[in-house]
Amino acid sequence: MDKFDHFIENLQEQIFEDTKRAYGESGFQRWRKPLYQGEMKKPDAHAKITGQCGDTMELFLKFENNRVKNASFVTDGCGSSTVCGSFAAEMALQKNADELTDITGEAILDKIGMFPADDEHCAYLAAETLQKSLQIYMRKQIAQTNSEPEGN
């Protein structure tokens, strides 16, 4: 191994250690391999919000029998936004509308366990995007119910 390869390997190890210290083990794992990331085709609800920091979060929900069957997210933000979007999508799975309202920024931070204070706004952005997606879904459900003919 030449000096450059050795330098790169040491730098990568240092980045991983710093990230583990900042995010904890579960956050570090999501930072390395985000789950539930990607655009969803034909979601039942989709919301997109740009936070004050400039990061944009999108959250997609697919329901079956009034529960979230599938959830995914997309962000153009930093690693912290990716970690929070991943946990928000995971926390939404198998939840009904009432249970989804319990997914707040604080709940996401609790689930992660450890998170840099300067990046906590990312959890609130993920939660806000999830709640907006839920609102869109609920409006669609109300509109659908109101448009059904009487007797059905």
Secondary structure, DSSP 8 states (H G I E B T S, - for coil): --HHHHHHHHHHHHHHHHHHHHHHHHHHHHHHS-SSBS--SS-SEEEEEE-TTS-EEEEEEEEETTEEEEEEEEESS-HHHHHHHHHHHHHHTT--HHHHTT--HHHHHHHH----GGGTHHHHHHHHHHHHHHHHHHHHHHHHHHHS-TT-
